[in-house]
Amino acid sequence: MLTTAALTLLALLAAALLAASGAGTPAAVAHLAFAVGIVPLIFAAISHFVPVLTRTGEPSAEIRRLPVFAQLSGLTVVLALQGWLPYFAVHAAATVDLVLAAILLRWVVARAGATLGRPHPGWRWYAGALALLGAALAAILAMALWPGQWAGWRLLHLHLNTLGLVGLAAFGTLPVLLPTALGQPEPEAAGWLKRRFWPMLLAVLLLAGGAAFFWPVSLAGAAILLVLALGLVAQWLRRFRPVSLFADGASCALLAAVAGWCLCLLGGALHGAGLVPARPTLAAWAAAFLLPLVSGALSQLLPVWRFPGPRTPARDAMRAVLVAGGAWRAALFLLAGLAFIADLTTAGAALLTTAMLLFAFSLLRAMRILRSTR
């Protein structure tokens, strides 16, 4: 897990620096962040959380190696999109990722079926995320088979990845992860996950299909997704004191990620109406939603992954370093998202790079903490 997380952060930082400098093709830079960074991290997170949700044993070595294969496949895509490999390597890598996603999906379903009693409803969100990833990868192959619909398949691929894979995996984790970051119970989390899974899955399909082939339909999907996200925030505000949510760097970042999700849905609607270009909207999604999500989640999870087992002073010290300044980083990420939507690319890139460098500095300090501090 630590290796996957480290490579994800390096990929994200490299993509941000390349985007800010204008180096690399936009498609290659975007896939450096997503295919090399985010997809393997989600694979690793699923292999970590599903045994907990299903009360089953640790994943096998084969399952733990899937993120490594996903990163190698993603790197192949980046090299092909940069023109350093033949373009057919994109389709080969998509096929490999499709197989990897199918293997992990089969494992998730098998673990849920092996649970004594009922598994936690969060497992369905991970299964749904992997199924939508498979559909997104199938859209890549469809581009080669039906090139006349290339633009539609591309939009379908984009939205099923950003809103489907990442969206479902994120909202399947947030109702449990944020209360954990606060150290408080949340008895309503399982109920929210159980009730909201099918509406969110349907909304993603409406938005992705509408964006690809009939824009007005996407507005219905965006509206549903917006209501679901705001409902989760309202549930948190009822359950926890707002001062607690904003005082902890990890929970503040996770809350900012939901705010960024809502901002990006509104930005996407503006793009569909022809008021905002596509590229700033995608940059806003990365800045305002993805990066607060990743930094907040890793602030909570990295100490546990590095110091597994019972809680120790070393784990607490590492978490304290990572969450310090989390509220400021979250604010910078949201401001970067707003700047991108406003087409202030230079300002957005500066804010985004600053926030990422601050988190990287905190991470370097945190990794210096030794087990001897127990």
Rosetta blueprint (number, residue, H / E / L):
1 M L
2 L H
3 T H
4 T H
5 A H
6 A H
7 L H
8 T H
9 L H
10 L H
11 A H
12 L H
13 L H
14 A H
15 A H
16 A H
17 L H
18 L H
19 A H
20 A H
21 S H
22 G L
23 A L
24 G L
25 T L
26 P H
27 A H
28 A H
29 V H
30 A H
31 H H
32 L H
33 A H
34 F H
35 A H
36 V H
37 G H
38 I H
39 V H
40 P H
41 L H
42 I H
43 F H
44 A H
45 A H
46 I H
47 S H
48 H H
49 F H
50 V H
51 P H
52 V H
53 L H
54 T H
55 R L
56 T L
57 G L
58 E L
59 P L
60 S L
61 A H
62 E H
63 I H
64 R H
65 R L
66 L H
67 P H
68 V H
69 F H
70 A H
71 Q H
72 L H
73 S H
74 G H
75 L H
76 T H
77 V H
78 V H
79 L H
80 A H
81 L H
82 Q L
83 G L
84 W L
85 L L
86 P L
87 Y L
88 F H
89 A H
90 V H
91 H H
92 A H
93 A H
94 A H
95 T H
96 V H
97 D H
98 L H
99 V H
100 L H
101 A H
102 A H
103 I H
104 L H
105 L H
106 R H
107 W H
108 V H
109 V H
110 A H
111 R H
112 A H
113 G H
114 A L
115 T L
116 L L
117 G L
118 R L
119 P L
120 H L
121 P L
122 G H
123 W H
124 R H
125 W H
126 Y H
127 A H
128 G H
129 A H
130 L H
131 A H
132 L H
133 L H
134 G H
135 A H
136 A H
137 L H
138 A H
139 A H
140 I H
141 L H
142 A H
143 M H
144 A H
145 L H
146 W L
147 P H
148 G H
149 Q H
150 W H
151 A H
152 G H
153 W H
154 R H
155 L H
156 L H
157 H H
158 L H
159 H H
160 L H
161 N H
162 T H
163 L H
164 G H
165 L H
166 V H
167 G H
168 L H
169 A H
170 A H
171 F H
172 G H
173 T H
174 L H
175 P H
176 V H
177 L H
178 L H
179 P H
180 T H
181 A H
182 L H
183 G L
184 Q L
185 P L
186 E L
187 P L
188 E L
189 A H
190 A H
191 G H
192 W H
193 L H
194 K H
195 R H
196 R H
197 F H
198 W H
199 P H
200 M H
201 L H
202 L H
203 A H
204 V H
205 L H
206 L H
207 L H
208 A H
209 G H
210 G H
211 A H
212 A H
213 F H
214 F L
215 W H
216 P H
217 V H
218 S H
219 L H
220 A H
221 G H
222 A H
223 A H
224 I H
225 L H
226 L H
227 V H
228 L H
229 A H
230 L H
231 G H
232 L H
233 V H
234 A H
235 Q H
236 W H
237 L H
238 R H
239 R H
240 F L
241 R L
242 P H
243 V H
244 S H
245 L H
246 F H
247 A H
248 D L
249 G H
250 A H
251 S H
252 C H
253 A H
254 L H
255 L H
256 A H
257 A H
258 V H
259 A H
260 G H
261 W H
262 C H
263 L H
264 C H
265 L H
266 L H
267 G H
268 G H
269 A H
270 L H
271 H H
272 G H
273 A L
274 G L
275 L L
276 V L
277 P L
278 A H
279 R H
280 P H
281 T H
282 L H
283 A H
284 A H
285 W H
286 A H
287 A H
288 A H
289 F H
290 L H
291 L H
292 P H
293 L H
294 V H
295 S H
296 G H
297 A H
298 L H
299 S H
300 Q H
301 L H
302 L H
303 P H
304 V H
305 W H
306 R H
307 F L
308 P L
309 G L
310 P L
311 R L
312 T L
313 P H
314 A H
315 R H
316 D H
317 A H
318 M H
319 R H
320 A H
321 V H
322 L H
323 V H
324 A L
325 G L
326 G H
327 A H
328 W H
329 R H
330 A H
331 A H
332 L H
333 F H
334 L H
335 L H
336 A H
337 G H
338 L H
339 A H
340 F H
341 I H
342 A L
343 D L
344 L L
345 T H
346 T H
347 A H
348 G H
349 A H
350 A H
351 L H
352 L H
353 T H
354 T H
355 A H
356 M H
357 L H
358 L H
359 F H
360 A H
361 F H
362 S H
363 L H
364 L H
365 R H
366 A H
367 M H
368 R L
369 I L
370 L L
371 R H
372 S H
373 T H
374 R L
